[in-house]
Amino acid sequence: MPLIKVQSSIATPKQAQIESLLSSLSAKLAKHFGKPESYVMTIFESDIPMTFGGTLEPVCYVEIKNIGTMKPEQTKAMSSDFCQQIESELGVKASRIYIEFADAQRHLWGWNGSTFG
């Protein structure tokens, strides 16, 4: 059930760019967790009013959630990987990206009319 959600203040990119970004994020997240991509969900939201450091320059907030415990080396690798990708593809400086990593308990994540716990 890995999930990556990217929220940004940038103007909405073209649909093809969004689809490419979501597909790439999905494949990378599956690889980072060693889980089938069939369980990965990706979300992208743009044109969200946001500030960072008191300015309105382009900014992103990213949420990464997963059932299980993320190790420090995993979160460091993902932070590097996803910040580089967002900076390259969306033009948001890595220094203006926050990533929140959250471990989800199996019984607190629902799917297909049940939970994973």
C-alpha positions as CSV (number, residue, x, y, z in Angstrom):
1,M,0.0,0.0,0.0
2,P,2.8,2.5,-0.5
3,L,1.5,5.9,-1.2
4,I,3.2,9.1,-2.5
5,K,1.3,12.3,-2.7
6,V,2.9,15.4,-4.2
7,Q,1.3,18.8,-3.6
8,S,2.7,21.9,-5.2
9,S,2.2,25.6,-5.7
10,I,3.3,25.4,-9.4
11,A,0.8,25.9,-12.2
12,T,-0.8,22.7,-13.4
13,P,1.5,21.0,-16.0
14,K,0.3,19.4,-19.2
15,Q,-1.6,16.1,-18.7
16,A,1.2,14.1,-20.4
17,Q,3.8,15.5,-18.0
18,I,1.6,14.7,-15.0
19,E,1.0,11.1,-16.2
20,S,4.7,10.6,-16.8
21,L,5.6,11.9,-13.3
22,L,3.0,9.7,-11.6
23,S,4.1,6.6,-13.5
24,S,7.7,7.3,-12.6
25,L,6.9,8.0,-9.0
26,S,4.9,4.7,-8.8
27,A,7.7,2.6,-10.2
28,K,10.4,4.2,-8.0
29,L,8.3,3.9,-4.8
30,A,7.6,0.2,-5.5
31,K,11.3,-0.3,-6.0
32,H,12.3,1.5,-2.8
33,F,9.9,-0.7,-0.8
34,G,10.4,-3.9,-2.7
35,K,6.7,-4.2,-3.1
36,P,4.6,-4.9,-6.2
37,E,3.6,-1.7,-8.1
38,S,0.1,-3.0,-8.2
39,Y,-0.3,-1.8,-4.6
40,V,1.2,1.7,-5.1
41,M,-0.9,4.8,-5.3
42,T,0.3,8.2,-6.6
43,I,-1.3,11.5,-6.3
44,F,-0.4,14.9,-7.7
45,E,-2.1,18.2,-6.9
46,S,-1.0,21.6,-8.2
47,D,-2.0,25.2,-8.0
48,I,-2.2,25.0,-4.2
49,P,-1.5,28.3,-2.4
50,M,1.6,27.6,-0.3
51,T,4.5,29.4,1.2
52,F,7.9,28.2,2.4
53,G,10.3,30.3,4.3
54,G,7.9,33.2,4.0
55,T,8.0,33.4,0.2
56,L,5.6,32.3,-2.6
57,E,8.4,30.8,-4.8
58,P,7.5,27.3,-6.1
59,V,7.2,24.8,-3.3
60,C,6.3,21.1,-2.8
61,Y,5.0,19.1,0.1
62,V,5.3,15.3,-0.4
63,E,3.8,12.5,1.8
64,I,5.1,9.0,1.6
65,K,3.2,6.3,3.6
66,N,3.8,2.6,3.8
67,I,2.7,-0.3,5.9
68,G,5.7,-1.4,7.9
69,T,8.7,0.4,9.4
70,M,10.8,2.6,7.2
71,K,14.5,2.5,8.1
72,P,16.6,5.8,8.2
73,E,18.6,4.6,5.1
74,Q,15.4,4.1,3.2
75,T,14.0,7.6,4.0
76,K,17.4,9.2,3.1
77,A,17.5,7.4,-0.2
78,M,13.9,8.3,-1.0
79,S,14.4,11.9,0.0
80,S,17.4,12.2,-2.4
81,D,15.7,10.4,-5.2
82,F,12.3,12.1,-5.1
83,C,13.7,15.6,-4.5
84,Q,16.0,15.2,-7.5
85,Q,13.1,14.0,-9.6
86,I,10.7,16.8,-8.6
87,E,13.4,19.5,-9.1
88,S,14.2,18.1,-12.5
89,E,10.7,17.5,-13.7
90,L,8.7,20.3,-12.0
91,G,11.4,22.9,-11.5
92,V,10.9,23.1,-7.7
93,K,14.3,23.5,-5.9
94,A,15.1,20.6,-3.6
95,S,15.6,23.2,-0.8
96,R,11.9,24.0,-1.1
97,I,10.6,20.5,-0.8
98,Y,9.4,18.9,2.4
99,I,8.8,15.2,2.6
100,E,6.8,13.6,5.4
101,F,7.4,9.8,5.8
102,A,4.8,7.9,7.8
103,D,4.6,4.3,8.8
104,A,1.0,3.0,8.7
105,Q,-0.3,0.3,11.0
106,R,-1.9,-2.6,9.1
107,H,-5.2,-2.3,10.9
108,L,-5.4,1.4,10.2
109,W,-5.2,1.1,6.4
110,G,-8.3,0.0,4.5
111,W,-8.6,-1.5,1.0
112,N,-11.1,-3.6,-0.9
113,G,-13.7,-3.5,1.9
114,S,-11.3,-4.6,4.6
115,T,-7.9,-3.7,6.2
116,F,-4.4,-5.0,5.8
117,G,-4.4,-6.1,9.4
